[in-house]
Amino acid sequence: MNILSMDVLYREYKQDVYCYLMYLSRNHHDAEDLMQETFARACNKLEVNEGKKTKSWLLRVAHNAYIDKLRKESRSSAYENEFFYNYPSEDTPESDMVRQENRKELYKHLSLLSPNQQHAVLLYDIHGFSYQESADLMGVSLSHFKILLYRARQRLRSGKVSA
């Protein structure tokens, strides 16, 4: 098979294959993906098809690609995009930008604390662990954890952050 014959085949039959797949799948994106799959499969079997009616052969390849896609989808449990439309996102580009800037500012201030104080603030104030859970995660006593957290907060409030 030469590239020129595949190119001619694609230009001549792409619209027919796309319309057929659009009818089957009723989805523009699926039809485009399946059309690419069809021509990829056809490219591998072009010499085998010599002498057959090309259009009907391509539509059979397209049909088989569609059936394979259905079988593959039936084995997996993925949600269609429409499922997620019911859950509106409150995120806007502006809120994302503000969140990123706040996060950078927080990490800038935390980076000036001692490592133990950073850890204490992150565990308790950011991740929401209890005093006891945080102390256990850090491997310190509860009273030592409370002192670390208190001193870290004092440094952050005073603006006198030094390691």
Secondary structure as UniProt FT lines:
FT   HELIX           3..25
FT   HELIX           28..44
FT   TURN            45..46
FT   HELIX           47..49
FT   TURN            50..51
FT   HELIX           54..75
FT   HELIX           81..85
FT   HELIX           93..110
FT   TURN            111..112
FT   HELIX           115..121
FT   HELIX           122..126
FT   HELIX           131..138
FT   HELIX           142..158
//
